[in-house]
Amino acid sequence: MANKNQTLGEFIIENQSAFKYTSGELSRLINSIRLAAKVVNHEVNKAGLVDITGAAGETNIQGEDQQKLDVYANDVFIQTMTKRNIVCGIASEEEDDFIAVNSQDENNQNKYVVLIDPLDGSSNIDVNVSVGTIFSIYRRVTPVGSPVTIEDFLQKGSEQVAAGYVVYGTSTMLVYTTGHGVNGFTLNPALGTFYLSHPNMEFPEDGNIYSVNEGNYTHFPQGVKNYIKYCQAEGEGRPYTSRYIGSLVSDFHRNMIKGGIYFYPKSSKNEAGKLRLLYECNPMAFLAEQANGKASDGHMRIMNIDPKELHQRIPFFAGSTKMVEKAEEFMKE
Ligand code: P6P
């Protein structure tokens, strides 16, 4: 039984033995993410006060304006994991290519690679709306001690050993899974400590919240249009409530607690949708399934998709199982 008020550090140690690859390396990796989250949180929480909001004047490989906090968060997570010599490779939304860590050091016996979206929803920063960090962890597939290759990153979501997010909202939470359910930890900013506030998080099997950018309605495939009309029509438990924050982590987090579905479909404007498979959809899909929810591209399980390139985009539907299955029915038409 999870005991509330347990700290994240105590939880990691207590559950390390439950994880079959008990080398302590994964625990150290989660701890490094915890530290980086606290550092980023400190800046996000005072973004309005220092000259760190607003665009950095650069664009990333996605062609999106990089917000200064994007760049800052990217540096903090990469530096923290690199300095602690815990991983052999890192891929990030903000980096064109993957980063081989200590690849010249044949003593580098690290076996994990991490893929991150360091600050998802960053366009919300300047308007004081919550943003998040998303991370996905795999064991490398190439020989330990050799430099990582792209194959170490282009793995199916079903191969993840851990995944999670940090939501910098009204409170800052770290929510993650190692394949044994989903647990949420809330930061006590006065102490700088994360406490187990949401043990064994689960999506309600059904819900009445749908999260989609309806501004794209005219560009959606007919099946998506029909599902949105279904959500809005009179019926058992309907019309649903529309809630869309423009921050995947926040919409997903609310829907996991209250029940709901988030979807970013393909459209005539974005033929493959907008969200990236490797460091947004796969980690959120792992969390969704570990929380008894579901995640698909509208037709197939997200975690079965064979990645083809680092920044690949796919359509994304995730949340309460019954709601995702209903959306898939409409997508079949
Ligand atoms: P749109 C943020 O950029 C993000 O990746 C998700 O966090 C969010 O749900 C979505 O894109 C918002 O995109 O096109 O609706 O503004």
Residues whose N, C-alpha, C, O or C-beta is under 5 A from the ligand:
A	BS01	P6P	D120 G121 N213 G246 S247 L248 V249
